Amino acid sequence: MSAFPRRTALAALVVLLPLTACLPYTVGTSAQTVPANESTRSASSYFAPSAVKLDDSVAAPIFGVDVEWRHGLDATSDVGIRALPGGATVSYKHRFGPDTSHAGSARAFAIGGGIVNWGEHALIDVTLMASGREDGPMTPYYGVRAMQTIPITKGAVSDQPTIGVFGGLQLGNRWFSVRPELGVFYDHSALGVRPSDLLVVPALTLMRGRHRDGEYAESRHSARALPRLP
């Protein structure tokens, strides 16, 4: 491929590939669940270098942004809705063990499903994860994730399962945190567009939480009730 067509193809991929990075490679959360009746919002930006081959000597990256909302159901479980490029998923996370505080390590599993690849496939994913205590400024987390797409439209290709490991570090607290993360996946391309079945996905997630509605209303009421200073 000559220089000009190669640059043209790369420019097109820069525009189009964010629309094709449709699987939730980034976990972006620790094993701790969102406290009951509280919610968090997060955005994950991820990048996979040399993920799509243009020819025998040139490969281009894929990148994308996921947005997720999670809500605590009780002391050990929460649910989340994630918007992906070309799809959306719903997940349920459950924490193991009797300790539900943030002063100890945690283990959890998550299971999810949804529609990806612009409606061509259904997705099922399962994640096992562990993380450290969250009462400090840094919390490591890690685990394994498996994903399987299922064709649901005529002409959609069948693919092998995607499986990989991930690890990250949560910097901050339950109200705001930054989470750098690295995932390594075996992800065979059914269309043969990848130079390798090994996909390395660095990512960065920003998470924002909020107080319970009742606590927030009570704090506002208490603030109004304070007497004014002379």
TORKOL-4160 file (C-alpha; in steps of 0.2 Angstrom, whole numbers, padded with zeros to 4 digits, m for minus):
230
<pt num="1" X="0000" Y="0000" Z="0000"/>
<pt num="2" X="0007" Y="0017" Z="m0005"/>
<pt num="3" X="0009" Y="0031" Z="0007"/>
<pt num="4" X="m0006" Y="0041" Z="0002"/>
<pt num="5" X="m0019" Y="0027" Z="0002"/>
<pt num="6" X="m0012" Y="0021" Z="0019"/>
<pt num="7" X="m0014" Y="0038" Z="0027"/>
<pt num="8" X="m0031" Y="0039" Z="0020"/>
<pt num="9" X="m0036" Y="0022" Z="0027"/>
<pt num="10" X="m0028" Y="0027" Z="0044"/>
<pt num="11" X="m0038" Y="0043" Z="0044"/>
<pt num="12" X="m0054" Y="0034" Z="0041"/>
<pt num="13" X="m0050" Y="0021" Z="0054"/>
<pt num="14" X="m0048" Y="0035" Z="0067"/>
<pt num="15" X="m0065" Y="0041" Z="0063"/>
<pt num="16" X="m0074" Y="0024" Z="0062"/>
<pt num="17" X="m0065" Y="0013" Z="0074"/>
<pt num="18" X="m0073" Y="0021" Z="0090"/>
<pt num="19" X="m0089" Y="0014" Z="0083"/>
<pt num="20" X="m0082" Y="m0003" Z="0081"/>
<pt num="21" X="m0075" Y="m0006" Z="0099"/>
<pt num="22" X="m0091" Y="m0013" Z="0105"/>
<pt num="23" X="m0087" Y="m0025" Z="0119"/>
<pt num="24" X="m0085" Y="m0020" Z="0137"/>
<pt num="25" X="m0066" Y="m0024" Z="0139"/>
<pt num="26" X="m0065" Y="m0011" Z="0153"/>
<pt num="27" X="m0071" Y="m0016" Z="0170"/>
<pt num="28" X="m0069" Y="0000" Z="0179"/>
<pt num="29" X="m0075" Y="m0005" Z="0196"/>
<pt num="30" X="m0068" Y="m0014" Z="0211"/>
<pt num="31" X="m0076" Y="m0029" Z="0220"/>
<pt num="32" X="m0085" Y="m0017" Z="0232"/>
<pt num="33" X="m0103" Y="m0014" Z="0228"/>
<pt num="34" X="m0112" Y="0003" Z="0228"/>
<pt num="35" X="m0120" Y="0005" Z="0245"/>
<pt num="36" X="m0139" Y="0003" Z="0246"/>
<pt num="37" X="m0149" Y="0017" Z="0239"/>
<pt num="38" X="m0134" Y="0026" Z="0232"/>
<pt num="39" X="m0129" Y="0028" Z="0214"/>
<pt num="40" X="m0112" Y="0031" Z="0205"/>
<pt num="41" X="m0109" Y="0037" Z="0187"/>
<pt num="42" X="m0093" Y="0033" Z="0178"/>
<pt num="43" X="m0085" Y="0035" Z="0161"/>
<pt num="44" X="m0071" Y="0024" Z="0154"/>
<pt num="45" X="m0060" Y="0028" Z="0140"/>
<pt num="46" X="m0050" Y="0014" Z="0133"/>
<pt num="47" X="m0037" Y="0011" Z="0119"/>
<pt num="48" X="m0030" Y="m0005" Z="0111"/>
<pt num="49" X="m0015" Y="m0001" Z="0100"/>
<pt num="50" X="m0011" Y="m0011" Z="0084"/>
<pt num="51" X="m0028" Y="m0020" Z="0085"/>
<pt num="52" X="m0034" Y="m0019" Z="0067"/>
<pt num="53" X="m0023" Y="m0023" Z="0052"/>
<pt num="54" X="m0023" Y="m0013" Z="0037"/>
<pt num="55" X="m0011" Y="m0024" Z="0027"/>
<pt num="56" X="0004" Y="m0035" Z="0031"/>
<pt num="57" X="0014" Y="m0021" Z="0038"/>
<pt num="58" X="0002" Y="m0008" Z="0045"/>
<pt num="59" X="m0010" Y="m0010" Z="0060"/>
<pt num="60" X="m0021" Y="0003" Z="0068"/>
<pt num="61" X="m0028" Y="0006" Z="0085"/>
<pt num="62" X="m0046" Y="0005" Z="0092"/>
<pt num="63" X="m0053" Y="0016" Z="0105"/>
<pt num="64" X="m0069" Y="0020" Z="0113"/>
<pt num="65" X="m0079" Y="0027" Z="0128"/>
<pt num="66" X="m0091" Y="0018" Z="0139"/>
<pt num="67" X="m0103" Y="0027" Z="0151"/>
<pt num="68" X="m0110" Y="0017" Z="0166"/>
<pt num="69" X="m0123" Y="0020" Z="0180"/>
<pt num="70" X="m0123" Y="0009" Z="0195"/>
<pt num="71" X="m0136" Y="0008" Z="0209"/>
<pt num="72" X="m0134" Y="m0001" Z="0226"/>
<pt num="73" X="m0148" Y="m0014" Z="0229"/>
<pt num="74" X="m0143" Y="m0019" Z="0247"/>
<pt num="75" X="m0127" Y="m0022" Z="0257"/>
<pt num="76" X="m0120" Y="m0035" Z="0245"/>
<pt num="77" X="m0126" Y="m0031" Z="0228"/>
<pt num="78" X="m0129" Y="m0018" Z="0215"/>
<pt num="79" X="m0135" Y="m0016" Z="0197"/>
<pt num="80" X="m0128" Y="m0006" Z="0182"/>
<pt num="81" X="m0132" Y="0000" Z="0165"/>
<pt num="82" X="m0118" Y="0003" Z="0153"/>
<pt num="83" X="m0119" Y="0012" Z="0136"/>
<pt num="84" X="m0106" Y="0006" Z="0123"/>
<pt num="85" X="m0102" Y="0012" Z="0106"/>
<pt num="86" X="m0115" Y="0003" Z="0096"/>
<pt num="87" X="m0124" Y="m0006" Z="0111"/>
<pt num="88" X="m0129" Y="m0007" Z="0129"/>
<pt num="89" X="m0128" Y="m0019" Z="0143"/>
<pt num="90" X="m0135" Y="m0022" Z="0160"/>
<pt num="91" X="m0125" Y="m0031" Z="0174"/>
<pt num="92" X="m0128" Y="m0037" Z="0192"/>
<pt num="93" X="m0114" Y="m0038" Z="0204"/>
<pt num="94" X="m0114" Y="m0048" Z="0221"/>
<pt num="95" X="m0101" Y="m0047" Z="0235"/>
<pt num="96" X="m0095" Y="m0063" Z="0244"/>
<pt num="97" X="m0094" Y="m0064" Z="0263"/>
<pt num="98" X="m0102" Y="m0057" Z="0278"/>
<pt num="99" X="m0091" Y="m0041" Z="0279"/>
<pt num="100" X="m0099" Y="m0027" Z="0270"/>
<pt num="101" X="m0088" Y="m0013" Z="0276"/>
<pt num="102" X="m0076" Y="m0003" Z="0266"/>
<pt num="103" X="m0062" Y="m0007" Z="0279"/>
<pt num="104" X="m0058" Y="m0024" Z="0272"/>
<pt num="105" X="m0054" Y="m0033" Z="0256"/>
<pt num="106" X="m0068" Y="m0039" Z="0245"/>
<pt num="107" X="m0072" Y="m0052" Z="0232"/>
<pt num="108" X="m0087" Y="m0052" Z="0220"/>
<pt num="109" X="m0094" Y="m0059" Z="0204"/>
<pt num="110" X="m0104" Y="m0050" Z="0191"/>
<pt num="111" X="m0115" Y="m0056" Z="0177"/>
<pt num="112" X="m0122" Y="m0046" Z="0163"/>
<pt num="113" X="m0130" Y="m0046" Z="0145"/>
<pt num="114" X="m0135" Y="m0034" Z="0132"/>
<pt num="115" X="m0135" Y="m0030" Z="0114"/>
<pt num="116" X="m0118" Y="m0025" Z="0105"/>
<pt num="117" X="m0111" Y="m0022" Z="0087"/>
<pt num="118" X="m0125" Y="m0011" Z="0082"/>
<pt num="119" X="m0139" Y="m0024" Z="0086"/>
<pt num="120" X="m0131" Y="m0038" Z="0077"/>
<pt num="121" X="m0126" Y="m0048" Z="0092"/>
<pt num="122" X="m0132" Y="m0052" Z="0110"/>
<pt num="123" X="m0118" Y="m0052" Z="0123"/>
<pt num="124" X="m0116" Y="m0062" Z="0139"/>
<pt num="125" X="m0102" Y="m0058" Z="0151"/>
<pt num="126" X="m0096" Y="m0065" Z="0168"/>
<pt num="127" X="m0083" Y="m0057" Z="0179"/>
<pt num="128" X="m0074" Y="m0063" Z="0195"/>
<pt num="129" X="m0065" Y="m0049" Z="0204"/>
<pt num="130" X="m0056" Y="m0045" Z="0220"/>
<pt num="131" X="m0050" Y="m0029" Z="0228"/>
<pt num="132" X="m0042" Y="m0021" Z="0243"/>
<pt num="133" X="m0049" Y="m0011" Z="0257"/>
<pt num="134" X="m0057" Y="0006" Z="0252"/>
<pt num="135" X="m0054" Y="0016" Z="0267"/>
<pt num="136" X="m0037" Y="0023" Z="0260"/>
<pt num="137" X="m0032" Y="0033" Z="0246"/>
<pt num="138" X="m0028" Y="0019" Z="0234"/>
<pt num="139" X="m0037" Y="0002" Z="0231"/>
<pt num="140" X="m0030" Y="m0011" Z="0219"/>
<pt num="141" X="m0042" Y="m0022" Z="0210"/>
<pt num="142" X="m0040" Y="m0037" Z="0198"/>
<pt num="143" X="m0049" Y="m0051" Z="0191"/>
<pt num="144" X="m0054" Y="m0061" Z="0175"/>
<pt num="145" X="m0068" Y="m0058" Z="0163"/>
<pt num="146" X="m0076" Y="m0069" Z="0150"/>
<pt num="147" X="m0088" Y="m0063" Z="0136"/>
<pt num="148" X="m0098" Y="m0072" Z="0122"/>
<pt num="149" X="m0107" Y="m0064" Z="0108"/>
<pt num="150" X="m0122" Y="m0073" Z="0100"/>
<pt num="151" X="m0128" Y="m0068" Z="0082"/>
<pt num="152" X="m0146" Y="m0062" Z="0082"/>
<pt num="153" X="m0148" Y="m0055" Z="0065"/>
<pt num="154" X="m0146" Y="m0062" Z="0048"/>
<pt num="155" X="m0128" Y="m0062" Z="0041"/>
<pt num="156" X="m0120" Y="m0059" Z="0058"/>
<pt num="157" X="m0105" Y="m0069" Z="0061"/>
<pt num="158" X="m0102" Y="m0081" Z="0075"/>
<pt num="159" X="m0086" Y="m0079" Z="0086"/>
<pt num="160" X="m0076" Y="m0088" Z="0099"/>
<pt num="161" X="m0077" Y="m0083" Z="0117"/>
<pt num="162" X="m0067" Y="m0068" Z="0123"/>
<pt num="163" X="m0058" Y="m0071" Z="0139"/>
<pt num="164" X="m0045" Y="m0061" Z="0149"/>
<pt num="165" X="m0037" Y="m0054" Z="0165"/>
<pt num="166" X="m0037" Y="m0036" Z="0171"/>
<pt num="167" X="m0030" Y="m0026" Z="0185"/>
<pt num="168" X="m0032" Y="m0008" Z="0191"/>
<pt num="169" X="m0029" Y="0005" Z="0204"/>
<pt num="170" X="m0043" Y="0015" Z="0212"/>
<pt num="171" X="m0036" Y="0032" Z="0217"/>
<pt num="172" X="m0048" Y="0043" Z="0227"/>
<pt num="173" X="m0064" Y="0039" Z="0238"/>
<pt num="174" X="m0082" Y="0034" Z="0236"/>
<pt num="175" X="m0087" Y="0051" Z="0230"/>
<pt num="176" X="m0074" Y="0053" Z="0216"/>
<pt num="177" X="m0061" Y="0042" Z="0210"/>
<pt num="178" X="m0049" Y="0039" Z="0195"/>
<pt num="179" X="m0046" Y="0021" Z="0190"/>
<pt num="180" X="m0031" Y="0017" Z="0178"/>
<pt num="181" X="m0033" Y="m0001" Z="0172"/>
<pt num="182" X="m0025" Y="m0013" Z="0160"/>
<pt num="183" X="m0033" Y="m0028" Z="0152"/>
<pt num="184" X="m0026" Y="m0042" Z="0142"/>
<pt num="185" X="m0038" Y="m0053" Z="0132"/>
<pt num="186" X="m0038" Y="m0067" Z="0120"/>
<pt num="187" X="m0050" Y="m0061" Z="0107"/>
<pt num="188" X="m0051" Y="m0070" Z="0091"/>
<pt num="189" X="m0058" Y="m0060" Z="0076"/>
<pt num="190" X="m0071" Y="m0069" Z="0066"/>
<pt num="191" X="m0068" Y="m0057" Z="0052"/>
<pt num="192" X="m0049" Y="m0059" Z="0053"/>
<pt num="193" X="m0046" Y="m0040" Z="0055"/>
<pt num="194" X="m0033" Y="m0042" Z="0069"/>
<pt num="195" X="m0014" Y="m0045" Z="0067"/>
<pt num="196" X="m0015" Y="m0056" Z="0083"/>
<pt num="197" X="m0028" Y="m0064" Z="0095"/>
<pt num="198" X="m0020" Y="m0056" Z="0110"/>
<pt num="199" X="m0028" Y="m0039" Z="0114"/>
<pt num="200" X="m0020" Y="m0027" Z="0126"/>
<pt num="201" X="m0032" Y="m0013" Z="0132"/>
<pt num="202" X="m0026" Y="0001" Z="0144"/>
<pt num="203" X="m0040" Y="0012" Z="0150"/>
<pt num="204" X="m0045" Y="0026" Z="0162"/>
<pt num="205" X="m0061" Y="0027" Z="0172"/>
<pt num="206" X="m0068" Y="0042" Z="0181"/>
<pt num="207" X="m0081" Y="0039" Z="0194"/>
<pt num="208" X="m0093" Y="0050" Z="0203"/>
<pt num="209" X="m0104" Y="0045" Z="0218"/>
<pt num="210" X="m0118" Y="0054" Z="0228"/>
<pt num="211" X="m0125" Y="0054" Z="0245"/>
<pt num="212" X="m0142" Y="0045" Z="0248"/>
<pt num="213" X="m0157" Y="0056" Z="0244"/>
<pt num="214" X="m0163" Y="0055" Z="0262"/>
<pt num="215" X="m0146" Y="0060" Z="0269"/>
<pt num="216" X="m0144" Y="0074" Z="0257"/>
<pt num="217" X="m0161" Y="0081" Z="0261"/>
<pt num="218" X="m0158" Y="0080" Z="0279"/>
<pt num="219" X="m0141" Y="0089" Z="0278"/>
<pt num="220" X="m0149" Y="0103" Z="0269"/>
<pt num="221" X="m0163" Y="0104" Z="0282"/>
<pt num="222" X="m0150" Y="0104" Z="0296"/>
<pt num="223" X="m0140" Y="0118" Z="0287"/>
<pt num="224" X="m0156" Y="0129" Z="0285"/>
<pt num="225" X="m0160" Y="0126" Z="0304"/>
<pt num="226" X="m0143" Y="0133" Z="0310"/>
<pt num="227" X="m0145" Y="0150" Z="0318"/>
<pt num="228" X="m0137" Y="0165" Z="0309"/>
<pt num="229" X="m0122" Y="0173" Z="0317"/>
<pt num="230" X="m0123" Y="0191" Z="0322"/>
